[in-house]
Amino acid sequence: MEDCVFCKIINREIPSQIVYEDDKVIAFNDVNPAAPIHILVVPKKHIETLLDVKNEDSELISYIYQVINKIAKEKGFAEKGFRVIVNCGKDSGQEVMHIHFHVLGGKKLGDKIV
């Protein structure tokens, strides 16, 4: 998508602090973090929301959770715990219409949801 911020990050048109990348996903630090650790994990395939996930995307979605697991272990916050949030649509707070997974950690997380 030509006007998608995350597609522009994937294509290196917008700089970001990348913490992980492979041929399927990219992960980078959120520019407005809601916790000491706030990483966005984004599939390189443009999928707008959870409602747009198709059967053929199931392997990719599973893979994203494997990447989140890897990042949490490599960055050293897996043992203390973390939260994964996926917003779906404008009323949920989804600002970029490209599915993405918020990984929050680095402190005790209360009831507040991003």
Secondary structure, DSSP 8 states (H G I E B T S, - for coil): -TT-HHHHHHTTSS---EEEE-SSEEEEE-SS-SSSEEEEEEESS---SGGG--GGGHHHHHHHHHHHHHHHHHHT-TTT-EEEE---SGGGT--SSS--EEEEESS---S---
